[in-house]
Amino acid sequence: MENLQEIKQQKQQIIARYCIASNARGWLQIINTLVPMVAIWVVVAHFGSNSIWVIAAAILILTLFTLRTLVLMHECGHGSLFKNHRLNVVVGFFLGVITGMPQFVWSQHHDYHHCNNGNWEKYRGPLTSPSVKEFSELSEAQRRNYLLARHLAMAPLGGFVYLLFNPRFTWIKGSIALVWHLIKSKISQPHTSFAAHAKTFKTRYWQSSQQYWHMFLNNVVLLSLWPLMCWAVGTGLFFTVYIISVSLAGGGGIMLFTVQHNFEHAYATDTKNWDYDQSALEGTSFLVLPRWLNWFTANIGYHHIHHLSAKIPNYRLAACHNEYQHLFVDVRRITLPEIPYSLTCLIWDAAAQRIISVAEFQQQRVQVIAD
């Protein structure tokens, strides 16, 4: 990329100019997101049981607002939505309840992505994309299953698992294992405190007691809200609208995140050759979306700016891009019609240090056989 060195030279200036959060603008985004969501649920409670069209419209609109809530939760995790740190923490927690995701745990995992974006030795993306060698070693059935699981049509199921099932399942499973560990440890070492025994417990579901308590509180608050919503809206109606809208929003979020890093010939190198700024500009895309969709996705389409510095608030990303657009002319632009093809770019060509599509992988195999 010709502009890489110039971007490196101007990076601190760009960040200093746009890395300015505003509590007022942060609250405005929270209000114009959550107030309409509450209003939609009021409409569902009063008219949903009498009209399938009300239900369908509510699901569609709630999906968009839930997607926006996800991105704002993500902003809080970066500490960029509000100027005040505590506001980002508290509001981020409640946005995590709304989306079903324990925000603190998620944000720590997401930070790992930012620290290693483009280094495919350390981070394989949201879909754990295999290398050419790994994909070649799969059987035909395994390849079909891999591609089927990552097909656009499977996105809502992925959203359900990601936002609704996994956060509940991993917390319950991990908590049961923790309790069993405490019981066994107390029996074998009765004079040791429960706190000391808890410190010896290891699980892949959380890495610290702080992460666990955030998972605990997220689940307790969310599961407490479900009966209240069932009482206010009706059990069947609530879960129908809620599960479908959250699953669609989660699927949309996974899809957006994927095409922002998995696209044809995206930067995908190893640790030795990895460069943070190069990964931000060549390993992320600029999603060219309609203005209304940019609003519902809180400008996450300006992903090259976001990876240049995650501290730049979403409400300053477009202005930053517009002022310095001459530096970003080589950033890959992806439009809505191009998203389905980008979702087929699921294989890491380690030799060429880039992402390739399934079609290109098949062409490479044909060429190898011909040679």
NORZI-V328240 format. One record per helix or strand. SS is the DSSP state (h for helix, s for strand). FROM is the first residue (numbers start at 0). TO is the last residue. If there is no record, write none. Layout:
SS|FROM|TO, SS|FROM|TO
//
This chain:
h|3|17, h|22|49, h|51|77, h|84|98, h|102|115, s|118|118, s|129|130, h|131|135, h|139|148, h|151|187, h|193|198, h|208|232, h|234|258, s|266|266, s|268|268, h|275|281, s|284|287, h|290|295, s|301|301, h|302|307, h|313|322, h|324|326, s|331|334, h|335|341, s|346|348, s|353|355, h|357|369
//
